[in-house]
Amino acid sequence: MKALTFHRVEDIRYDTVPDPGREEPDDVLVRVEWAGLCGSDLHPYFGREKGLDPGTVVGHEMVGEVVETGHEVSRFRKGQRVVSPFTTSCGRCFYCRRGLTARCERGQLFGWVEQGRGLNGGQAELVRVPLADSTLLAVPEGVAPELALLAGDVLATGFFCASMGDIEPGATVAVVGCGPVGLMAVIGAREHGAQRIFALDRVQERLDLARYYGAEPVDAVAVDPVEVIEDAVSGEEGAGEREKRRLGDRFGLSQFGANLVLLRPGCWSAQRHWHSHEDERVYVVSGELVLVTDAVRRSPTKTKSFVVAWESSARYATINL
């Protein structure tokens, strides 16, 4: 089959590789119709994540048709169109039972093979999907594959982040970063009932799309986004109780930007994910202004912990990953 394969930093090739086969009775094989390119694909490409074996088939966003099923697969049949998330999941382990399927004890990331172990990805004509019954989702009749593709990662991630923000009808929301997932977070915030959605970015095309989806764009290059949003919400109840100074600078973390300062005491800041160095910790300060962020740094697989600080009550909680 034809596939996109990783060979070294900034070297992706369109190769002929062996067709995958079923290895376990709960596997299916999917003929890929549409595949997405994720920002995470760029991390090994630019060398920000290391360890990927040369020749690995990349990609973890795909929609396609089931062409083979193992004898333990009960939810899917040959000819059925399916969409896959970026990782496999068993549906039964401690994490899966709590909805944390991306942390499944048996889960694998599509498009990551290291030292001969792992799972090839979906930017190929065929892909093997282990744990198929609990990993794949059937695409409803009438849904175009290019739309179904969004459910596997992009839309699901942005919408879940908006859900984590605990947005109530009438809320004021800031979305920091308007890449594809950030734009999906804008849509998710709107669907959760947010009354005002501020969208921060540096790229005009992204800001234009954010406006199209109902947000108030804030150009983080042309203006100080903190001042713009503080002025815009100055008449709202509780706005005067905002943390007065930039708490990120107090922790020496100003590199994380506006998401550490656009906050009032009282609620959560919802982070879709952070990438950090192996020896770093990420600090997030909660506030009344719901914050949905599209901020990205280093490798999520190396992040040690999140530290969430409630400045108004001086209570701290560390969540080890």
Backbone torsions as a table, in degrees:
resi	resn	phi	psi	omega
1	MET	NA	164.8	174.0
2	LYS	-92.6	142.9	-178.5
3	ALA	-158.0	158.0	170.9
4	LEU	-91.4	126.9	-175.6
5	THR	-126.1	145.4	177.1
6	PHE	-87.9	137.5	177.3
7	HIS	-123.9	-41.5	174.1
8	ARG	-165.6	179.5	-178.0
9	VAL	-55.2	127.9	179.5
10	GLU	60.6	31.5	177.3
11	ASP	-136.1	91.2	174.6
12	ILE	-110.3	132.8	-175.7
13	ARG	-122.7	150.1	172.9
14	TYR	-93.7	100.5	-169.2
15	ASP	-114.8	164.4	165.0
16	THR	-97.9	123.1	-177.1
17	VAL	-131.1	162.3	178.6
18	PRO	-62.3	143.1	173.9
19	ASP	-62.5	141.6	173.8
20	PRO	-72.3	155.8	174.5
21	GLY	-126.0	164.3	175.5
22	ARG	-72.3	134.2	-179.4
23	GLU	-113.2	-23.4	-178.3
24	GLU	-130.9	156.2	-177.7
25	PRO	-67.8	-13.0	178.1
26	ASP	-101.4	15.1	177.9
27	ASP	-83.8	153.8	161.7
28	VAL	-130.5	158.5	170.1
29	LEU	-108.8	134.9	-177.7
30	VAL	-120.3	130.2	170.9
31	ARG	-84.5	114.8	-171.9
32	VAL	-75.5	130.1	176.4
33	GLU	-102.9	-41.3	178.6
34	TRP	-135.2	138.6	175.4
35	ALA	-132.7	141.7	179.8
36	GLY	-101.0	159.6	173.8
37	LEU	-108.8	117.6	-177.5
38	CYS	-98.2	152.6	173.5
39	GLY	-57.3	-30.3	178.3
40	SER	-65.2	-25.7	176.5
41	ASP	-63.7	-24.9	-177.6
42	LEU	-78.4	-18.8	-177.8
43	HIS	-63.4	-53.4	175.5
44	PRO	-68.2	-31.6	-179.8
45	TYR	-59.6	-41.9	179.7
46	PHE	-92.6	1.0	177.6
47	GLY	85.4	10.7	179.5
48	ARG	-76.2	-26.5	171.0
49	GLU	-118.4	138.0	-175.0
50	LYS	-122.5	158.6	175.8
51	GLY	116.6	-11.2	-177.7
52	LEU	-69.1	129.4	-180.0
53	ASP	-69.4	138.2	172.1
54	PRO	-57.4	137.8	-178.7
55	GLY	93.3	-4.3	178.4
56	THR	-64.6	132.8	173.2
57	VAL	-76.3	125.7	-172.2
58	VAL	-94.2	172.3	172.5
59	GLY	103.2	138.1	-179.8
60	HIS	-140.5	24.4	174.3
61	GLU	-130.7	114.1	-176.0
62	MET	-155.6	149.9	173.1
63	VAL	-126.5	141.0	178.7
64	GLY	-170.5	-169.4	-175.6
65	GLU	-110.3	132.7	176.7
66	VAL	-68.2	127.4	179.8
67	VAL	-114.9	-21.0	175.8
68	GLU	-147.7	147.5	176.4
69	THR	-133.7	143.2	172.9
70	GLY	-74.8	163.6	-173.1
71	HIS	-71.6	-14.3	177.2
72	GLU	-93.1	-1.5	179.1
73	VAL	-81.9	124.3	-176.8
74	SER	-117.0	-19.5	-173.1
75	ARG	-93.0	-12.6	-174.5
76	PHE	-131.3	152.8	-178.4
77	ARG	-133.5	162.1	178.0
78	LYS	-59.6	135.6	180.0
79	GLY	93.0	-9.3	-178.8
80	GLN	-80.6	139.0	177.7
81	ARG	-87.5	135.3	-175.7
82	VAL	-136.3	158.6	172.3
83	VAL	-123.6	144.6	-177.0
84	SER	-118.1	140.4	167.8
85	PRO	-73.6	179.9	-173.4
86	PHE	-79.5	-15.2	177.1
87	THR	-129.5	156.9	171.3
88	THR	-84.4	161.5	178.8
89	SER	-154.5	147.0	-175.0
90	CYS	-86.7	-24.8	-179.5
91	GLY	81.6	-1.8	-173.5
92	ARG	-125.9	-18.5	-175.0
93	CYS	-74.5	176.8	-178.9
94	PHE	-52.9	-46.1	-175.5
95	TYR	-74.4	-42.2	179.7
96	CYS	-61.1	-39.7	-179.5
97	ARG	-65.3	-18.6	178.5
98	ARG	-103.6	13.1	176.5
99	GLY	83.1	3.2	-179.3
100	LEU	-96.2	60.1	-173.4
101	THR	-64.2	-26.3	178.2
102	ALA	-69.9	-10.5	176.6
103	ARG	-110.1	21.2	-180.0
104	CYS	-52.3	137.8	-178.8
105	GLU	-66.0	-21.7	178.5
106	ARG	-110.5	4.8	-173.3
107	GLY	-72.8	153.2	175.5
108	GLN	-133.6	149.2	177.6
109	LEU	-90.3	125.4	174.9
110	PHE	-61.7	137.8	176.0
111	GLY	82.7	21.9	176.9
112	TRP	-136.4	110.0	174.1
113	VAL	-123.5	123.1	-177.1
114	GLU	-131.2	124.5	-178.1
115	GLN	54.2	40.2	175.9
116	GLY	81.0	-1.7	-178.6
117	ARG	-115.9	136.7	178.2
118	GLY	140.6	-160.6	-170.4
119	LEU	-134.9	124.6	176.4
120	ASN	-68.9	158.6	-170.2
121	GLY	-97.5	-168.5	-168.6
122	GLY	-104.8	3.5	174.8
123	GLN	-85.9	65.5	-172.6
124	ALA	-157.9	171.4	179.4
125	GLU	-75.1	-29.8	178.8
126	LEU	-135.2	149.3	175.7
127	VAL	-140.9	138.8	173.8
128	ARG	-87.2	131.9	179.5
129	VAL	-119.8	103.9	173.5
130	PRO	-72.5	164.7	176.5
131	LEU	49.9	44.5	-167.6
132	ALA	-60.9	-41.2	-175.4
133	ASP	-59.6	-35.0	-177.6
134	SER	-101.2	-3.0	-179.1
135	THR	-101.2	-49.5	-172.4
136	LEU	-81.2	157.9	171.7
137	LEU	-124.1	138.5	176.6
138	ALA	-75.1	138.0	176.6
139	VAL	-84.8	122.2	-179.3
140	PRO	-61.7	151.4	176.6
141	GLU	-58.2	137.2	176.6
142	GLY	91.1	-9.3	178.3
143	VAL	-90.2	122.1	-178.7
144	ALA	-64.9	142.8	-177.3
145	PRO	-60.9	-33.2	-179.9
146	GLU	-68.9	-23.0	173.7
147	LEU	-84.0	-41.0	178.3
148	ALA	-60.1	-31.6	-179.9
149	LEU	-56.0	-34.4	-178.2
150	LEU	-65.0	-25.5	-176.7
151	ALA	-72.0	-20.3	-175.9
152	GLY	-73.5	-29.1	-176.7
153	ASP	-151.6	-58.6	-166.4
154	VAL	-63.8	-60.0	-179.2
155	LEU	-66.2	-41.9	-178.3
156	ALA	-60.5	-42.3	-178.3
157	THR	-67.3	-47.7	179.9
158	GLY	-63.8	-41.3	-178.8
159	PHE	-68.9	-38.8	178.6
160	PHE	-65.0	-37.5	177.5
161	CYS	-63.7	-41.6	176.6
162	ALA	-62.3	-38.7	177.5
163	SER	-63.8	-40.2	178.6
164	MET	-63.9	-25.7	178.5
165	GLY	-70.5	-6.1	177.9
166	ASP	54.4	46.8	-176.1
167	ILE	-73.7	128.8	176.9
168	GLU	-105.6	156.6	176.8
169	PRO	-53.6	132.8	-179.6
170	GLY	89.3	1.1	-176.2
171	ALA	-69.7	156.8	170.0
172	THR	-102.4	128.5	-172.0
173	VAL	-129.8	141.4	171.4
174	ALA	-117.2	129.9	175.2
175	VAL	-109.0	116.7	-176.6
176	VAL	-97.7	108.5	-177.6
177	GLY	98.6	118.2	-174.2
178	CYS	-118.9	46.5	165.5
179	GLY	-72.2	-170.5	-177.6
180	PRO	-54.5	-44.6	-179.3
181	VAL	-70.3	-39.0	177.0
182	GLY	-60.6	-41.0	177.1
183	LEU	-64.4	-36.9	175.8
184	MET	-66.9	-31.9	175.5
185	ALA	-67.8	-35.1	174.2
186	VAL	-59.6	-48.0	179.0
187	ILE	-62.6	-41.9	179.3
188	GLY	-62.9	-41.7	178.1
189	ALA	-62.8	-40.9	178.2
190	ARG	-63.1	-43.7	-179.6
191	GLU	-66.4	-25.1	176.9
192	HIS	-83.1	-3.1	174.0
193	GLY	101.3	11.9	178.7
194	ALA	-59.8	136.7	-179.4
195	GLN	-84.5	-41.0	178.1
196	ARG	-127.7	132.6	179.4
197	ILE	-127.0	114.1	175.1
198	PHE	-93.5	131.1	-178.9
199	ALA	-116.2	117.8	-176.4
200	LEU	-103.8	130.7	174.1
201	ASP	-164.1	176.3	-179.9
202	ARG	-114.5	-3.7	-175.6
203	VAL	-109.5	122.6	-173.2
204	GLN	-62.6	-38.1	-179.8
205	GLU	-61.6	-38.1	177.5
206	ARG	-67.9	-41.0	178.4
207	LEU	-63.7	-37.6	177.6
208	ASP	-63.5	-41.1	177.9
209	LEU	-66.9	-39.0	178.2
210	ALA	-60.3	-41.2	177.1
211	ARG	-62.5	-42.2	179.3
212	TYR	-58.1	-36.6	-178.9
213	TYR	-88.2	9.5	170.4
214	GLY	103.7	7.6	-179.3
215	ALA	-95.4	164.7	172.6
216	GLU	-98.6	106.9	-174.5
217	PRO	-70.6	142.0	177.2
218	VAL	-129.0	113.4	179.7
219	ASP	-78.7	108.5	-174.4
220	ALA	-72.7	-8.6	175.2
221	VAL	-90.2	-43.1	-174.3
222	ALA	-77.0	-29.1	-175.7
223	VAL	-136.5	167.0	171.2
224	ASP	-83.5	108.0	-174.4
225	PRO	-61.7	-31.1	179.1
226	VAL	-64.6	-47.0	179.9
227	GLU	-64.8	-41.4	-179.7
228	VAL	-60.0	-46.8	-177.0
229	ILE	-73.4	-38.5	177.0
230	GLU	-61.0	-42.0	177.5
231	ASP	-64.3	-39.8	-176.4
232	ALA	-67.5	-32.8	-176.5
233	VAL	-106.3	13.6	-173.3
234	SER	-61.1	-25.3	-179.8
235	GLY	-89.3	-3.2	-177.8
236	GLU	-76.1	150.6	178.3
237	GLU	-60.2	129.8	177.9
238	GLY	88.2	-6.9	-177.1
239	ALA	-63.3	-32.2	-179.1
240	GLY	-70.5	-12.6	-179.9
241	GLU	-95.1	9.0	178.8
242	ARG	-57.7	147.4	173.8
243	GLU	-53.7	122.6	-167.2
244	LYS	-69.2	-39.2	-175.8
245	ARG	-113.5	172.2	-173.4
246	ARG	-78.0	102.0	-173.8
247	LEU	-65.7	-28.5	177.5
248	GLY	-59.8	-40.6	179.0
249	ASP	-67.3	-32.8	179.5
250	ARG	-62.1	-34.1	178.2
251	PHE	-91.1	2.1	-176.9
252	GLY	70.5	32.8	-172.9
253	LEU	-124.1	33.0	-175.9
254	SER	-64.1	-16.7	-179.8
255	GLN	-65.9	-16.7	179.5
256	PHE	-84.4	-7.2	166.6
257	GLY	78.8	-153.5	-166.7
258	ALA	-64.1	-23.3	-176.7
259	ASN	-65.0	-13.3	178.1
260	LEU	-95.5	-4.0	-175.1
261	VAL	-125.8	-12.1	-179.4
262	LEU	-87.4	54.1	-168.3
263	LEU	-136.5	143.7	170.5
264	ARG	-114.9	154.7	-178.0
265	PRO	-62.2	138.0	165.4
266	GLY	131.5	-26.1	-174.8
267	CYS	-132.6	-172.1	-174.2
268	TRP	-92.3	150.2	164.5
269	SER	-102.7	121.1	-175.6
270	ALA	-97.5	117.1	-179.4
271	GLN	-102.7	126.0	177.6
272	ARG	-68.4	-46.9	165.0
273	HIS	-171.5	158.7	175.2
274	TRP	-119.4	144.4	169.4
275	HIS	-111.4	131.4	-178.4
276	SER	-141.5	166.1	173.8
277	HIS	-67.9	163.1	-176.8
278	GLU	-59.7	-34.0	-174.5
279	ASP	-100.7	14.0	-178.0
280	GLU	-102.3	156.1	167.5
281	ARG	-120.8	151.0	-179.9
282	VAL	-109.8	131.1	-178.2
283	TYR	-109.7	132.2	178.8
284	VAL	-127.4	127.3	-178.8
285	VAL	-102.4	127.2	-175.9
286	SER	-80.3	161.4	179.6
287	GLY	-164.5	173.5	-178.5
288	GLU	-74.2	-28.1	177.3
289	LEU	-76.8	114.8	179.5
290	VAL	-63.6	131.1	-178.1
291	LEU	-120.9	124.7	175.6
292	VAL	-115.4	119.3	-171.4
293	THR	-116.5	144.9	176.0
294	ASP	-110.1	23.9	-175.7
295	ALA	-73.3	140.4	-178.6
296	VAL	-135.7	132.1	166.1
297	ARG	-127.5	-163.1	-169.8
298	ARG	-37.5	-143.9	-169.0
299	SER	-89.5	122.5	178.8
300	PRO	-67.0	-24.0	-179.7
301	THR	-71.3	-15.3	-178.1
302	LYS	-106.6	-2.3	-179.4
303	THR	-67.6	129.3	-176.1
304	LYS	-86.8	-44.0	-177.1
305	SER	-162.9	158.4	168.6
306	PHE	-106.8	136.6	174.5
307	VAL	-116.4	118.7	-178.4
308	VAL	-107.5	123.5	-174.3
309	ALA	-114.2	129.0	172.0
310	TRP	-96.7	95.8	-173.1
311	GLU	-64.2	-35.6	-174.2
312	SER	-68.0	-25.1	-179.0
313	SER	-117.3	2.2	176.7
314	ALA	57.3	32.7	175.6
315	ARG	-105.3	143.1	-176.6
316	TYR	-130.3	143.3	176.3
317	ALA	-133.3	133.3	177.0
318	THR	-108.8	128.5	178.3
319	ILE	-111.9	106.6	179.1
320	ASN	-80.2	137.7	-177.5
321	LEU	-101.0	NA	NA
